[in-house]
Amino acid sequence: MTVTQEKPLTGIDPTRPWTFEDLLVLPDAEGWRFELFEGTLLVSPIPPIPHGSVVVRLRDILLKQLPESLKAGENFGVLKQDHRSYFVPDLTIFDAEMLESALPALPPSTVSLAIEVVSPGNPANDHVIKRNGYATTGVKEFWIVDPRTQTVTVLTGPTPNGYTLEKVYGSGDLVRAQEPLTVEVPVASLFS
């Protein structure tokens, strides 16, 4: 039998909303991802291989089409200015100059596209929480890639109340990103 001593969380006041700075003092928890939505802590497991396979296929397609001024990356956090919302998209398209930045996370103004692949264990995180979170954070375009339905939902026109435009693409469709991106993704290629 193994007994572990839990380390108490110091410096975090449980009576107030969480901030990005609170995440920085959390103990390492390998295998878990920590995010924030309007001051509420979101904890999810690192996704399994089938999920990662969709991310890799999509990344490979996008890398061939991106201009030099944009980069595609995994595990780049996006931080709202008030520090109460922080998301780590499965894949992010962002300004290349941010690779030289010392900032702890990407400002939403530098993100052209955030992409989440729906995990079977928590689909509401992507379809509800992150959909609203990326919009209120100011991310210009958000894709929800859903392996269960083999669809890509493209959301644009962020406002404080959510995205204003939504289009769902099926397996026979070609997704085209909003300007300044000029990328095209055959939906079927993500799930083969």
Secondary structure, 3 states (H helix, E strand, C coil): CCCCCCCCCCCCCCCCCCCHHHHHCCCCCCCEEEEEECCEEEEEECCCHHHHHHHHHHHHHHHCCCCCCEEEECCCCEECCCCCCEECCCEEEEEHHHHHCCCCCECHHHEEEEEEECCCCCHHHHHHHHHHHHHHHCCCEEEEEECCCCEEEEEEEEECCEEEEEEEECCCCEEECCCCCCCEEEHHHHCC
